[in-house]
Amino acid sequence: MRSILNCTAVELSEKIKAGEYTAVEAMEAVFERIGEKEQEYHCYITLDRESALNRAKEVQRKIEAKELTGPLAGVPVAVKDNLCTKGVLTSCASKILENFVPAYSATAVEHLEKAGAVMVGKANMDEFAMGSTTETSYYGVTRNPVNPAHVPGGSSGGSAAAVALQECFMALGSDTGGSIRQPASYCGVVGLKPTYGMVSRYGLVSYASSLDQIGPITKNVADAAYLLEAIASYDKKDSTSMPDADRDFTGALVEDVTGMRIGIPRDYFGAGLEKEVETAVLAAAEVLKDAGAVVEEFDLGMAEYAIPAYYTIATAEASSNLERFDGIKYGYRTKGCVGLHNMYKKTRSEGFGEEVKRRIMLGSFVLSSGYYDAYYLKALRTKALIRKAFDEAFSKFDLILGPVAPSTAPKLGESLADPLKMYLGDIYTISVNLAGLPGISVPCGKDGNGLPIGLQLIGDCFAEKKLIRAAYTFEKQTVAKRL
């Protein structure tokens, strides 16, 4: 069974179609692994072994009948718990949605099912995707697979940890300010945040609607390309979905960066960046340079304004999006309350966690009369300037290279004790969301304690193929050097 778990997602599917393994054997191996590791690491909120095995049997039958021939057929996948799944609890790691079972699935989940992937369960996350450590979950913390005394990152920490622990072969996450790339970096796996509009957000429980994007977390770059190709599509149910984008990502799996121009922002290598992270990321730049890329330093600008702009916009949208959770139509409702307004207040007070309440209050404040112009509109103008700075950069470079986070994974409890420090940890990832760009995190080394370090590559809008080509080349080059 362990040899099955060592396969990548695409390798596993090939072996299933070749008759070496079955989809059922793959799922049984995953649940055996979950039995060994889940109690300590807590990657999942919801698991249903019987349903997963029944679905695996159905998929196996279709594979044998040649009805399913795609590259992900039979592969066990984890789904972040803020993606709606028909008939399966979707709690967003919150108390207020502890009993919410959707009547439909997110478009991305439907595409996975059409591709023949089999859902293992719903992965743990920060409550309503608000956090960077997966410690704000109502259902308990997830631990880092490399060292359980450390966080796995967030908010897609359960998805990243499950992939790293071999409790699934690939996973879906969502990225609002780095929530795919940062946990992928902390857990030593690959995380890809697509261009805004590349993947339908229909069925994703929104944190900040103008920033959220669904994407893959996988063992390697090739799996990320195949998974992204499976879930990316135009969707008329999502008004932000792009109809004419190039979605042939697997064609970019070419080991060649000859002549590719890569910029390194000097702004990303100043105070606050740990020396071991800086050394690993700059060494990764040298790998790409040796492979034929043209690597230059430049001044990006606007980086210092990204965090205040992001948290102003994100919390404003969150306060609006979370208004719907009031205990009336679905979700948790407090008991023994007299009066409608008392019921609202008590339900929301009991149903939301501390970090979610903090962000709702911040968002309500910046949208309130007298502060809307001073904060929210100013943040929107700053967002436009950040986008302009990236436009200027991409007139000179194909890709931008930098760190994912200023440090490796912190210890459990450190970030929640200082929320402002946790927010500052997003400095290298949030600009990508503000500008609607694609970004990928690829493992590029480890610190002195053995904790993974991630390399971030950023592309212009709908330049995923360049990202994948560079990331794939870096991965192949580093594997070759280790051999």
Secondary structure, 3 states (H helix, E strand, C coil): CHHHHCCCHHHHHHHHHCCCCCHHHHHHHHHHHHHHHHHHHCCEEEECHHHHHHHHHHHHHHHHCCCCCCCCCCCEEEEECCECECCECCCCCCCCCCCCCCCCCCHHHHHHHHCCCEEEEEECCCHHHCCCCCCCCCCCCCCCCCCCCECCCCCCHHHHHHHHCCCCCEEEEEECCCCCHHHHHHHCCEEEECCCCCCCCCCECCCCCCCCEEEEEECCHHHHHHHHHHHCCCCCCCCCCCCCCCCCCHHHCCCCCCCCEEEEEHHHHCCCCCHHHHHHHHHHHHHHHHCCCEEEEECCCCHHHHHHHHHHHHHHHHHHHHHHCCCCCCCCCCCCCCCHHHHHHHHHHHHCCHHHHHHHHHHHHHHCCCCHHHHHHHHHHHHHHHHHHHHHHHCCCCEEEEECCCCCCCECCCCCCCHHHHHHCCCCCHHHHHCCCCEEEEEEEECCCCCEEEEEEEECCCCHHHHHHHHHHHHHHHHHHHC
